[in-house]
Amino acid sequence: MAWDEWNSAKSDAIARRQESTRLNQLPGGPGNNGQADLVVNQDDLGTVGHEAFALQGWLQKEADIAGAGAGAEGAGSTMQAATALKSSGFALGSELETTVSVWTLQVKSVL
């Protein structure tokens, strides 16, 4: 393909893309009078806020795999298993530690 053909193909593709770009909206005809019909009540916001708070509390408690089953030294059962695997020469031990670290970081970013 010659350079001129390439430039022509690019121009055609850009023109087609611009022709097909449309905003999704209702026509401004009679019936909606140009007014928004989305209504939110305080009760609805309160319910959503309560559910979000409950979900956050549940996630904080249930997603803590680093501290779950913590022993006397404070390490959770998953980290204890990772340490045991690592000390026995299994490569899985360090991978499990990495998994716990990444999971904990991700959970903290959500919370």
Biopython code that builds the backbone (N, CA, C, O; Angstrom):
import numpy as np
from Bio.PDB.StructureBuilder import StructureBuilder

atoms = [
    (1, "MET", "N", (0.859, -1.172, 0.000)),
    (1, "MET", "CA", (0.000, 0.000, 0.000)),
    (1, "MET", "C", (0.900, 1.227, 0.000)),
    (1, "MET", "O", (1.813, 1.347, 0.816)),
    (2, "ALA", "N", (0.629, 2.116, -0.912)),
    (2, "ALA", "CA", (1.411, 3.343, -1.024)),
    (2, "ALA", "C", (1.040, 4.311, 0.099)),
    (2, "ALA", "O", (-0.013, 4.188, 0.725)),
    (3, "TRP", "N", (1.920, 5.264, 0.334)),
    (3, "TRP", "CA", (1.705, 6.231, 1.424)),
    (3, "TRP", "C", (0.414, 7.025, 1.221)),
    (3, "TRP", "O", (-0.315, 7.286, 2.178)),
    (4, "ASP", "N", (0.135, 7.407, -0.027)),
    (4, "ASP", "CA", (-1.090, 8.161, -0.311)),
    (4, "ASP", "C", (-2.329, 7.333, -0.005)),
    (4, "ASP", "O", (-3.319, 7.847, 0.516)),
    (5, "GLU", "N", (-2.266, 6.045, -0.335)),
    (5, "GLU", "CA", (-3.400, 5.157, -0.037)),
    (5, "GLU", "C", (-3.608, 5.042, 1.477)),
    (5, "GLU", "O", (-4.740, 5.029, 1.959)),
    (6, "TRP", "N", (-2.510, 4.961, 2.208)),
    (6, "TRP", "CA", (-2.591, 4.851, 3.668)),
    (6, "TRP", "C", (-3.243, 6.099, 4.264)),
    (6, "TRP", "O", (-4.134, 5.992, 5.107)),
    (7, "ASN", "N", (-2.800, 7.279, 3.829)),
    (7, "ASN", "CA", (-3.391, 8.525, 4.322)),
    (7, "ASN", "C", (-4.864, 8.618, 3.958)),
    (7, "ASN", "O", (-5.664, 9.102, 4.759)),
    (8, "SER", "N", (-5.234, 8.173, 2.784)),
    (8, "SER", "CA", (-6.632, 8.182, 2.365)),
    (8, "SER", "C", (-7.462, 7.233, 3.228)),
    (8, "SER", "O", (-8.575, 7.574, 3.629)),
    (9, "ALA", "N", (-6.933, 6.058, 3.513)),
    (9, "ALA", "CA", (-7.646, 5.087, 4.354)),
    (9, "ALA", "C", (-7.830, 5.629, 5.768)),
    (9, "ALA", "O", (-8.887, 5.447, 6.373)),
    (10, "LYS", "N", (-6.794, 6.300, 6.298)),
    (10, "LYS", "CA", (-6.919, 6.896, 7.631)),
    (10, "LYS", "C", (-7.985, 7.983, 7.644)),
    (10, "LYS", "O", (-8.796, 8.049, 8.568)),
    (11, "SER", "N", (-7.987, 8.825, 6.638)),
    (11, "SER", "CA", (-8.974, 9.912, 6.564)),
    (11, "SER", "C", (-10.389, 9.357, 6.471)),
    (11, "SER", "O", (-11.302, 9.863, 7.123)),
    (12, "ASP", "N", (-10.570, 8.327, 5.667)),
    (12, "ASP", "CA", (-11.891, 7.701, 5.534)),
    (12, "ASP", "C", (-12.354, 7.118, 6.869)),
    (12, "ASP", "O", (-13.519, 7.259, 7.241)),
    (13, "ALA", "N", (-11.447, 6.467, 7.582)),
    (13, "ALA", "CA", (-11.802, 5.867, 8.876)),
    (13, "ALA", "C", (-12.185, 6.939, 9.885)),
    (13, "ALA", "O", (-13.141, 6.762, 10.641)),
    (14, "ILE", "N", (-11.464, 8.029, 9.908)),
    (14, "ILE", "CA", (-11.775, 9.125, 10.832)),
    (14, "ILE", "C", (-13.116, 9.746, 10.489)),
    (14, "ILE", "O", (-13.900, 10.059, 11.386)),
    (15, "ALA", "N", (-13.389, 9.926, 9.219)),
    (15, "ALA", "CA", (-14.658, 10.509, 8.792)),
    (15, "ALA", "C", (-15.828, 9.596, 9.182)),
    (15, "ALA", "O", (-16.860, 10.082, 9.646)),
    (16, "ARG", "N", (-15.676, 8.294, 9.000)),
    (16, "ARG", "CA", (-16.746, 7.354, 9.380)),
    (16, "ARG", "C", (-16.979, 7.371, 10.884)),
    (16, "ARG", "O", (-18.122, 7.313, 11.338)),
    (17, "ARG", "N", (-15.912, 7.448, 11.648)),
    (17, "ARG", "CA", (-16.051, 7.460, 13.105)),
    (17, "ARG", "C", (-16.766, 8.723, 13.560)),
    (17, "ARG", "O", (-17.618, 8.654, 14.446)),
    (18, "GLN", "N", (-16.447, 9.867, 12.984)),
    (18, "GLN", "CA", (-17.080, 11.120, 13.370)),
    (18, "GLN", "C", (-18.547, 11.137, 12.977)),
    (18, "GLN", "O", (-19.371, 11.709, 13.691)),
    (19, "GLU", "N", (-18.887, 10.516, 11.849)),
    (19, "GLU", "CA", (-20.282, 10.461, 11.419)),
    (19, "GLU", "C", (-21.122, 9.606, 12.352)),
    (19, "GLU", "O", (-22.313, 9.864, 12.528)),
    (20, "SER", "N", (-20.514, 8.591, 12.951)),
    (20, "SER", "CA", (-21.301, 7.668, 13.765)),
    (20, "SER", "C", (-21.316, 8.037, 15.249)),
    (20, "SER", "O", (-21.958, 7.342, 16.037)),
    (21, "THR", "N", (-20.642, 9.090, 15.648)),
    (21, "THR", "CA", (-20.632, 9.505, 17.042)),
    (21, "THR", "C", (-21.918, 10.265, 17.357)),
    (21, "THR", "O", (-22.209, 11.292, 16.744)),
    (22, "ARG", "N", (-22.687, 9.744, 18.326)),
    (22, "ARG", "CA", (-23.935, 10.389, 18.724)),
    (22, "ARG", "C", (-24.038, 10.357, 20.235)),
    (22, "ARG", "O", (-23.505, 9.458, 20.884)),
    (23, "LEU", "N", (-24.717, 11.329, 20.786)),
    (23, "LEU", "CA", (-24.991, 11.344, 22.210)),
    (23, "LEU", "C", (-26.299, 10.605, 22.459)),
    (23, "LEU", "O", (-27.258, 10.755, 21.701)),
    (24, "ASN", "N", (-26.336, 9.829, 23.496)),
    (24, "ASN", "CA", (-27.570, 9.141, 23.859)),
    (24, "ASN", "C", (-28.413, 10.089, 24.693)),
    (24, "ASN", "O", (-28.046, 10.433, 25.817)),
    (25, "GLN", "N", (-29.533, 10.506, 24.145)),
    (25, "GLN", "CA", (-30.413, 11.411, 24.873)),
    (25, "GLN", "C", (-31.816, 11.323, 24.293)),
    (25, "GLN", "O", (-32.016, 10.836, 23.180)),
    (26, "LEU", "N", (-32.760, 11.792, 25.048)),
    (26, "LEU", "CA", (-34.133, 11.858, 24.571)),
    (26, "LEU", "C", (-34.315, 13.113, 23.743)),
    (26, "LEU", "O", (-33.679, 14.132, 24.008)),
    (27, "PRO", "N", (-35.169, 13.046, 22.755)),
    (27, "PRO", "CA", (-35.440, 14.272, 22.004)),
    (27, "PRO", "C", (-36.149, 15.289, 22.899)),
    (27, "PRO", "O", (-36.852, 14.908, 23.836)),
    (28, "GLY", "N", (-35.973, 16.542, 22.622)),
    (28, "GLY", "CA", (-36.553, 17.599, 23.443)),
    (28, "GLY", "C", (-37.985, 17.917, 23.081)),
    (28, "GLY", "O", (-38.386, 19.079, 23.146)),
    (29, "GLY", "N", (-38.759, 16.939, 22.707)),
    (29, "GLY", "CA", (-40.139, 17.147, 22.292)),
    (29, "GLY", "C", (-41.082, 17.263, 23.468)),
    (29, "GLY", "O", (-40.650, 17.311, 24.620)),
    (30, "PRO", "N", (-42.379, 17.308, 23.176)),
    (30, "PRO", "CA", (-43.373, 17.432, 24.252)),
    (30, "PRO", "C", (-43.382, 16.173, 25.112)),
    (30, "PRO", "O", (-43.094, 15.074, 24.637)),
    (31, "GLY", "N", (-43.709, 16.350, 26.353)),
    (31, "GLY", "CA", (-43.774, 15.208, 27.265)),
    (31, "GLY", "C", (-42.787, 15.316, 28.388)),
    (31, "GLY", "O", (-43.144, 15.106, 29.547)),
    (32, "ASN", "N", (-41.543, 15.640, 28.075)),
    (32, "ASN", "CA", (-40.582, 15.767, 29.174)),
    (32, "ASN", "C", (-40.255, 17.224, 29.458)),
    (32, "ASN", "O", (-39.594, 17.516, 30.454)),
    (33, "ASN", "N", (-40.690, 18.130, 28.626)),
    (33, "ASN", "CA", (-40.525, 19.568, 28.824)),
    (33, "ASN", "C", (-39.088, 19.967, 29.160)),
    (33, "ASN", "O", (-38.855, 21.008, 29.776)),
    (34, "GLY", "N", (-38.144, 19.151, 28.761)),
    (34, "GLY", "CA", (-36.749, 19.482, 29.012)),
    (34, "GLY", "C", (-36.356, 19.362, 30.473)),
    (34, "GLY", "O", (-35.276, 19.813, 30.856)),
    (35, "GLN", "N", (-37.209, 18.763, 31.300)),
    (35, "GLN", "CA", (-36.936, 18.652, 32.737)),
    (35, "GLN", "C", (-36.440, 17.247, 33.061)),
    (35, "GLN", "O", (-36.880, 16.266, 32.463)),
    (36, "ALA", "N", (-35.532, 17.168, 34.004)),
    (36, "ALA", "CA", (-35.016, 15.877, 34.437)),
    (36, "ALA", "C", (-36.090, 15.140, 35.229)),
    (36, "ALA", "O", (-36.875, 15.754, 35.951)),
    (37, "ASP", "N", (-36.115, 13.815, 35.084)),
    (37, "ASP", "CA", (-37.116, 13.038, 35.807)),
    (37, "ASP", "C", (-36.482, 12.152, 36.877)),
    (37, "ASP", "O", (-37.143, 11.268, 37.422)),
    (38, "LEU", "N", (-35.222, 12.382, 37.176)),
    (38, "LEU", "CA", (-34.540, 11.607, 38.192)),
    (38, "LEU", "C", (-34.729, 12.285, 39.548)),
    (38, "LEU", "O", (-34.369, 13.448, 39.729)),
    (39, "VAL", "N", (-35.299, 11.542, 40.492)),
    (39, "VAL", "CA", (-35.570, 12.092, 41.816)),
    (39, "VAL", "C", (-34.944, 11.163, 42.850)),
    (39, "VAL", "O", (-35.086, 9.943, 42.771)),
    (40, "VAL", "N", (-34.252, 11.753, 43.815)),
    (40, "VAL", "CA", (-33.656, 10.989, 44.901)),
    (40, "VAL", "C", (-34.163, 11.581, 46.206)),
    (40, "VAL", "O", (-34.066, 12.786, 46.438)),
    (41, "ASN", "N", (-34.700, 10.722, 47.048)),
    (41, "ASN", "CA", (-35.192, 11.151, 48.356)),
    (41, "ASN", "C", (-34.150, 10.879, 49.420)),
    (41, "ASN", "O", (-33.315, 9.988, 49.264)),
    (42, "GLN", "N", (-34.193, 11.638, 50.495)),
    (42, "GLN", "CA", (-33.253, 11.456, 51.603)),
    (42, "GLN", "C", (-33.334, 10.035, 52.171)),
    (42, "GLN", "O", (-32.315, 9.458, 52.550)),
    (43, "ASP", "N", (-34.549, 9.474, 52.228)),
    (43, "ASP", "CA", (-34.697, 8.105, 52.745)),
    (43, "ASP", "C", (-33.908, 7.116, 51.895)),
    (43, "ASP", "O", (-33.275, 6.197, 52.413)),
    (44, "ASP", "N", (-33.959, 7.322, 50.570)),
    (44, "ASP", "CA", (-33.209, 6.442, 49.664)),
    (44, "ASP", "C", (-31.716, 6.564, 49.904)),
    (44, "ASP", "O", (-31.006, 5.560, 49.948)),
    (45, "LEU", "N", (-31.240, 7.791, 50.060)),
    (45, "LEU", "CA", (-29.816, 8.006, 50.318)),
    (45, "LEU", "C", (-29.404, 7.397, 51.651)),
    (45, "LEU", "O", (-28.317, 6.832, 51.779)),
    (46, "GLY", "N", (-30.281, 7.517, 52.639)),
    (46, "GLY", "CA", (-29.987, 6.934, 53.947)),
    (46, "GLY", "C", (-29.882, 5.415, 53.871)),
    (46, "GLY", "O", (-29.004, 4.817, 54.494)),
    (47, "THR", "N", (-30.768, 4.800, 53.113)),
    (47, "THR", "CA", (-30.741, 3.340, 52.961)),
    (47, "THR", "C", (-29.464, 2.895, 52.257)),
    (47, "THR", "O", (-28.819, 1.933, 52.673)),
    (48, "VAL", "N", (-29.108, 3.594, 51.198)),
    (48, "VAL", "CA", (-27.885, 3.254, 50.466)),
    (48, "VAL", "C", (-26.663, 3.451, 51.361)),
    (48, "VAL", "O", (-25.761, 2.613, 51.371)),
    (49, "GLY", "N", (-26.628, 4.544, 52.105)),
    (49, "GLY", "CA", (-25.511, 4.801, 53.007)),
    (49, "GLY", "C", (-25.381, 3.742, 54.085)),
    (49, "GLY", "O", (-24.276, 3.317, 54.423)),
    (50, "HIS", "N", (-26.523, 3.316, 54.626)),
    (50, "HIS", "CA", (-26.507, 2.270, 55.658)),
    (50, "HIS", "C", (-25.970, 0.959, 55.082)),
    (50, "HIS", "O", (-25.155, 0.289, 55.715)),
    (51, "GLU", "N", (-26.428, 0.596, 53.887)),
    (51, "GLU", "CA", (-25.960, -0.647, 53.254)),
    (51, "GLU", "C", (-24.466, -0.577, 52.944)),
    (51, "GLU", "O", (-23.748, -1.562, 53.115)),
    (52, "ALA", "N", (-24.000, 0.580, 52.493)),
    (52, "ALA", "CA", (-22.574, 0.747, 52.214)),
    (52, "ALA", "C", (-21.747, 0.619, 53.493)),
    (52, "ALA", "O", (-20.673, 0.019, 53.489)),
    (53, "PHE", "N", (-22.253, 1.184, 54.576)),
    (53, "PHE", "CA", (-21.554, 1.095, 55.859)),
    (53, "PHE", "C", (-21.501, -0.356, 56.338)),
    (53, "PHE", "O", (-20.467, -0.813, 56.824)),
    (54, "ALA", "N", (-22.618, -1.080, 56.201)),
    (54, "ALA", "CA", (-22.658, -2.488, 56.608)),
    (54, "ALA", "C", (-21.709, -3.323, 55.754)),
    (54, "ALA", "O", (-21.010, -4.195, 56.271)),
    (55, "LEU", "N", (-21.684, -3.062, 54.463)),
    (55, "LEU", "CA", (-20.784, -3.791, 53.565)),
    (55, "LEU", "C", (-19.332, -3.515, 53.904)),
    (55, "LEU", "O", (-18.505, -4.427, 53.890)),
    (56, "GLN", "N", (-19.016, -2.271, 54.209)),
    (56, "GLN", "CA", (-17.645, -1.915, 54.573)),
    (56, "GLN", "C", (-17.215, -2.631, 55.843)),
    (56, "GLN", "O", (-16.091, -3.126, 55.927)),
    (57, "GLY", "N", (-18.105, -2.691, 56.838)),
    (57, "GLY", "CA", (-17.790, -3.399, 58.081)),
    (57, "GLY", "C", (-17.587, -4.883, 57.857)),
    (57, "GLY", "O", (-16.672, -5.483, 58.420)),
    (58, "TRP", "N", (-18.444, -5.479, 57.029)),
    (58, "TRP", "CA", (-18.323, -6.909, 56.727)),
    (58, "TRP", "C", (-17.015, -7.175, 55.999)),
    (58, "TRP", "O", (-16.300, -8.123, 56.325)),
    (59, "LEU", "N", (-16.697, -6.331, 55.005)),
    (59, "LEU", "CA", (-15.473, -6.528, 54.238)),
    (59, "LEU", "C", (-14.248, -6.384, 55.126)),
    (59, "LEU", "O", (-13.289, -7.146, 55.002)),
    (60, "GLN", "N", (-14.283, -5.413, 56.016)),
    (60, "GLN", "CA", (-13.146, -5.199, 56.908)),
    (60, "GLN", "C", (-12.910, -6.420, 57.793)),
    (60, "GLN", "O", (-11.765, -6.793, 58.048)),
    (61, "LYS", "N", (-13.985, -7.037, 58.256)),
    (61, "LYS", "CA", (-13.869, -8.193, 59.140)),
    (61, "LYS", "C", (-13.527, -9.473, 58.381)),
    (61, "LYS", "O", (-12.651, -10.229, 58.802)),
    (62, "GLU", "N", (-14.204, -9.714, 57.277)),
    (62, "GLU", "CA", (-14.080, -10.990, 56.575)),
    (62, "GLU", "C", (-12.898, -11.075, 55.616)),
    (62, "GLU", "O", (-12.428, -12.175, 55.324)),
    (63, "ALA", "N", (-12.414, -9.955, 55.128)),
    (63, "ALA", "CA", (-11.363, -9.982, 54.112)),
    (63, "ALA", "C", (-9.958, -9.977, 54.703)),
    (63, "ALA", "O", (-8.979, -9.940, 53.959)),
    (64, "ASP", "N", (-9.846, -10.014, 56.009)),
    (64, "ASP", "CA", (-8.538, -9.957, 56.659)),
    (64, "ASP", "C", (-7.914, -11.341, 56.694)),
    (64, "ASP", "O", (-7.967, -12.021, 57.718)),
    (65, "ILE", "N", (-7.316, -11.769, 55.568)),
    (65, "ILE", "CA", (-6.687, -13.082, 55.557)),
    (65, "ILE", "C", (-5.317, -13.045, 56.228)),
    (65, "ILE", "O", (-4.798, -14.084, 56.637)),
    (66, "ALA", "N", (-4.729, -11.854, 56.341)),
    (66, "ALA", "CA", (-3.425, -11.752, 56.987)),
    (66, "ALA", "C", (-3.549, -11.970, 58.488)),
    (66, "ALA", "O", (-2.636, -12.515, 59.108)),
    (67, "GLY", "N", (-4.673, -11.549, 59.088)),
    (67, "GLY", "CA", (-4.825, -11.667, 60.531)),
    (67, "GLY", "C", (-5.738, -12.797, 60.976)),
    (67, "GLY", "O", (-5.866, -13.046, 62.175)),
    (68, "ALA", "N", (-6.376, -13.487, 60.034)),
    (68, "ALA", "CA", (-7.307, -14.567, 60.394)),
    (68, "ALA", "C", (-6.559, -15.710, 61.069)),
    (68, "ALA", "O", (-5.529, -16.168, 60.573)),
    (69, "GLY", "N", (-7.074, -16.159, 62.184)),
    (69, "GLY", "CA", (-6.458, -17.265, 62.921)),
    (69, "GLY", "C", (-5.119, -16.892, 63.517)),
    (69, "GLY", "O", (-4.220, -17.729, 63.596)),
    (70, "ALA", "N", (-4.973, -15.635, 63.943)),
    (70, "ALA", "CA", (-3.692, -15.152, 64.457)),
    (70, "ALA", "C", (-3.260, -15.933, 65.692)),
    (70, "ALA", "O", (-4.057, -16.222, 66.585)),
    (71, "GLY", "N", (-2.011, -16.254, 65.712)),
    (71, "GLY", "CA", (-1.428, -16.952, 66.853)),
    (71, "GLY", "C", (-0.852, -15.965, 67.851)),
    (71, "GLY", "O", (-1.124, -14.767, 67.777)),
    (72, "ALA", "N", (-0.054, -16.469, 68.787)),
    (72, "ALA", "CA", (0.518, -15.648, 69.844)),
    (72, "ALA", "C", (1.463, -14.582, 69.291)),
    (72, "ALA", "O", (1.573, -13.497, 69.862)),
    (73, "GLU", "N", (2.138, -14.880, 68.196)),
    (73, "GLU", "CA", (3.070, -13.906, 67.612)),
    (73, "GLU", "C", (2.385, -12.896, 66.710)),
    (73, "GLU", "O", (3.034, -11.983, 66.201)),
    (74, "GLY", "N", (1.081, -13.046, 66.505)),
    (74, "GLY", "CA", (0.316, -12.068, 65.746)),
    (74, "GLY", "C", (0.158, -12.395, 64.275)),
    (74, "GLY", "O", (-0.599, -11.722, 63.575)),
    (75, "ALA", "N", (0.850, -13.401, 63.793)),
    (75, "ALA", "CA", (0.724, -13.764, 62.377)),
    (75, "ALA", "C", (-0.524, -14.616, 62.179)),
    (75, "ALA", "O", (-0.811, -15.508, 62.977)),
    (76, "GLY", "N", (-1.251, -14.336, 61.124)),
    (76, "GLY", "CA", (-2.440, -15.107, 60.811)),
    (76, "GLY", "C", (-2.088, -16.500, 60.310)),
    (76, "GLY", "O", (-0.929, -16.793, 60.017)),
    (77, "SER", "N", (-3.097, -17.349, 60.214)),
    (77, "SER", "CA", (-2.860, -18.738, 59.819)),
    (77, "SER", "C", (-2.291, -18.843, 58.401)),
    (77, "SER", "O", (-1.500, -19.742, 58.118)),
    (78, "THR", "N", (-2.684, -17.939, 57.520)),
    (78, "THR", "CA", (-2.152, -17.987, 56.156)),
    (78, "THR", "C", (-0.665, -17.653, 56.152)),
    (78, "THR", "O", (0.123, -18.300, 55.462)),
    (79, "MET", "N", (-0.288, -16.639, 56.926)),
    (79, "MET", "CA", (1.134, -16.290, 57.006)),
    (79, "MET", "C", (1.929, -17.375, 57.744)),
    (79, "MET", "O", (3.091, -17.624, 57.421)),
    (80, "GLN", "N", (1.305, -18.012, 58.727)),
    (80, "GLN", "CA", (1.966, -19.122, 59.415)),
    (80, "GLN", "C", (2.232, -20.263, 58.437)),
    (80, "GLN", "O", (3.301, -20.874, 58.453)),
    (81, "ALA", "N", (1.248, -20.542, 57.588)),
    (81, "ALA", "CA", (1.423, -21.595, 56.583)),
    (81, "ALA", "C", (2.515, -21.210, 55.594)),
    (81, "ALA", "O", (3.320, -22.052, 55.198)),
    (82, "ALA", "N", (2.545, -19.946, 55.194)),
    (82, "ALA", "CA", (3.572, -19.489, 54.261)),
    (82, "ALA", "C", (4.964, -19.643, 54.869)),
    (82, "ALA", "O", (5.901, -20.070, 54.195)),
    (83, "THR", "N", (5.088, -19.292, 56.141)),
    (83, "THR", "CA", (6.379, -19.419, 56.820)),
    (83, "THR", "C", (6.797, -20.884, 56.924)),
    (83, "THR", "O", (7.960, -21.218, 56.698)),
    (84, "ALA", "N", (5.850, -21.753, 57.264)),
    (84, "ALA", "CA", (6.156, -23.178, 57.374)),
    (84, "ALA", "C", (6.574, -23.755, 56.019)),
    (84, "ALA", "O", (7.529, -24.528, 55.937)),
    (85, "LEU", "N", (5.862, -23.379, 54.966)),
    (85, "LEU", "CA", (6.220, -23.869, 53.633)),
    (85, "LEU", "C", (7.598, -23.366, 53.220)),
    (85, "LEU", "O", (8.401, -24.109, 52.657)),
    (86, "LYS", "N", (7.856, -22.103, 53.506)),
    (86, "LYS", "CA", (9.139, -21.505, 53.148)),
    (86, "LYS", "C", (10.290, -22.183, 53.895)),
    (86, "LYS", "O", (11.331, -22.478, 53.308)),
    (87, "SER", "N", (10.096, -22.427, 55.187)),
    (87, "SER", "CA", (11.166, -23.054, 55.976)),
    (87, "SER", "C", (11.387, -24.508, 55.572)),
    (87, "SER", "O", (12.454, -25.066, 55.826)),
    (88, "SER", "N", (10.393, -25.119, 54.948)),
    (88, "SER", "CA", (10.554, -26.498, 54.458)),
    (88, "SER", "C", (11.092, -26.543, 53.038)),
    (88, "SER", "O", (11.229, -27.620, 52.458)),
    (89, "GLY", "N", (11.396, -25.388, 52.480)),
    (89, "GLY", "CA", (12.018, -25.344, 51.166)),
    (89, "GLY", "C", (11.044, -25.291, 49.999)),
    (89, "GLY", "O", (11.448, -25.466, 48.849)),
    (90, "PHE", "N", (9.778, -25.054, 50.276)),
    (90, "PHE", "CA", (8.803, -24.965, 49.198)),
    (90, "PHE", "C", (8.741, -23.537, 48.662)),
    (90, "PHE", "O", (8.626, -22.585, 49.434)),
    (91, "ALA", "N", (8.818, -23.391, 47.345)),
    (91, "ALA", "CA", (8.720, -22.070, 46.722)),
    (91, "ALA", "C", (7.331, -21.463, 46.934)),
    (91, "ALA", "O", (7.159, -20.245, 46.884)),
    (92, "LEU", "N", (6.356, -22.322, 47.168)),
    (92, "LEU", "CA", (4.986, -21.857, 47.380)),
    (92, "LEU", "C", (4.885, -20.932, 48.594)),
    (92, "LEU", "O", (4.009, -20.069, 48.638)),
    (93, "GLY", "N", (5.772, -21.103, 49.581)),
    (93, "GLY", "CA", (5.741, -20.273, 50.782)),
    (93, "GLY", "C", (5.897, -18.800, 50.480)),
    (93, "GLY", "O", (5.119, -17.978, 50.963)),
    (94, "SER", "N", (6.901, -18.458, 49.682)),
    (94, "SER", "CA", (7.102, -17.043, 49.358)),
    (94, "SER", "C", (5.993, -16.525, 48.453)),
    (94, "SER", "O", (5.627, -15.353, 48.533)),
    (95, "GLU", "N", (5.455, -17.384, 47.593)),
    (95, "GLU", "CA", (4.338, -16.968, 46.730)),
    (95, "GLU", "C", (3.084, -16.700, 47.561)),
    (95, "GLU", "O", (2.320, -15.780, 47.267)),
    (96, "LEU", "N", (2.880, -17.506, 48.592)),
    (96, "LEU", "CA", (1.737, -17.308, 49.475)),
    (96, "LEU", "C", (1.890, -16.008, 50.265)),
    (96, "LEU", "O", (0.909, -15.295, 50.480)),
    (97, "GLU", "N", (3.101, -15.699, 50.693)),
    (97, "GLU", "CA", (3.351, -14.420, 51.370)),
    (97, "GLU", "C", (3.038, -13.253, 50.437)),
    (97, "GLU", "O", (2.423, -12.269, 50.848)),
    (98, "THR", "N", (3.457, -13.366, 49.197)),
    (98, "THR", "CA", (3.178, -12.320, 48.210)),
    (98, "THR", "C", (1.678, -12.165, 48.003)),
    (98, "THR", "O", (1.167, -11.049, 47.913)),
    (99, "THR", "N", (0.976, -13.293, 47.927)),
    (99, "THR", "CA", (-0.481, -13.260, 47.747)),
    (99, "THR", "C", (-1.152, -12.535, 48.903)),
    (99, "THR", "O", (-2.040, -11.710, 48.686)),
    (100, "VAL", "N", (-0.742, -12.833, 50.115)),
    (100, "VAL", "CA", (-1.323, -12.174, 51.294)),
    (100, "VAL", "C", (-1.012, -10.681, 51.268)),
    (100, "VAL", "O", (-1.881, -9.865, 51.573)),
    (101, "SER", "N", (0.204, -10.320, 50.911)),
    (101, "SER", "CA", (0.582, -8.903, 50.860)),
    (101, "SER", "C", (-0.235, -8.141, 49.820)),
    (101, "SER", "O", (-0.732, -7.049, 50.095)),
    (102, "VAL", "N", (-0.371, -8.716, 48.631)),
    (102, "VAL", "CA", (-1.134, -8.058, 47.569)),
    (102, "VAL", "C", (-2.609, -7.972, 47.954)),
    (102, "VAL", "O", (-3.248, -6.937, 47.766)),
    (103, "TRP", "N", (-3.149, -9.075, 48.499)),
    (103, "TRP", "CA", (-4.558, -9.077, 48.921)),
    (103, "TRP", "C", (-4.803, -8.002, 49.976)),
    (103, "TRP", "O", (-5.778, -7.255, 49.890)),
    (104, "THR", "N", (-3.925, -7.924, 50.961)),
    (104, "THR", "CA", (-4.078, -6.937, 52.035)),
    (104, "THR", "C", (-4.018, -5.524, 51.464)),
    (104, "THR", "O", (-4.806, -4.668, 51.868)),
    (105, "LEU", "N", (-3.110, -5.264, 50.544)),
    (105, "LEU", "CA", (-3.007, -3.952, 49.918)),
    (105, "LEU", "C", (-4.278, -3.616, 49.144)),
    (105, "LEU", "O", (-4.765, -2.487, 49.207)),
    (106, "GLN", "N", (-4.813, -4.587, 48.417)),
    (106, "GLN", "CA", (-6.035, -4.352, 47.647)),
    (106, "GLN", "C", (-7.228, -4.082, 48.557)),
    (106, "GLN", "O", (-8.036, -3.198, 48.274)),
    (107, "VAL", "N", (-7.343, -4.836, 49.643)),
    (107, "VAL", "CA", (-8.453, -4.624, 50.577)),
    (107, "VAL", "C", (-8.339, -3.237, 51.214)),
    (107, "VAL", "O", (-9.341, -2.538, 51.362)),
    (108, "LYS", "N", (-7.127, -2.841, 51.590)),
    (108, "LYS", "CA", (-6.945, -1.501, 52.188)),
    (108, "LYS", "C", (-7.304, -0.403, 51.193)),
    (108, "LYS", "O", (-7.823, 0.639, 51.592)),
    (109, "SER", "N", (-7.036, -0.619, 49.900)),
    (109, "SER", "CA", (-7.391, 0.404, 48.920)),
    (109, "SER", "C", (-8.904, 0.514, 48.758)),
    (109, "SER", "O", (-9.408, 1.592, 48.443)),
    (110, "VAL", "N", (-9.633, -0.573, 48.965)),
    (110, "VAL", "CA", (-11.091, -0.535, 48.890)),
    (110, "VAL", "C", (-11.676, 0.110, 50.152)),
    (110, "VAL", "O", (-12.645, 0.864, 50.079)),
    (111, "LEU", "N", (-11.086, -0.190, 51.289)),
    (111, "LEU", "CA", (-11.595, 0.342, 52.551)),
    (111, "LEU", "C", (-11.135, 1.771, 52.721)),
    (111, "LEU", "O", (-11.457, 2.408, 53.724)),
]
sb = StructureBuilder()
sb.init_structure("model")
sb.init_model(0)
sb.init_chain("A")
sb.init_seg("    ")
for serial, (resi, resn, name, xyz) in enumerate(atoms, 1):
    if name == "N":
        sb.init_residue(resn, " ", resi, " ")
    sb.init_atom(name, np.array(xyz, "f"), 0.0, 1.0, " ", f" {name:<3s}", serial, name[0])
structure = sb.get_structure()
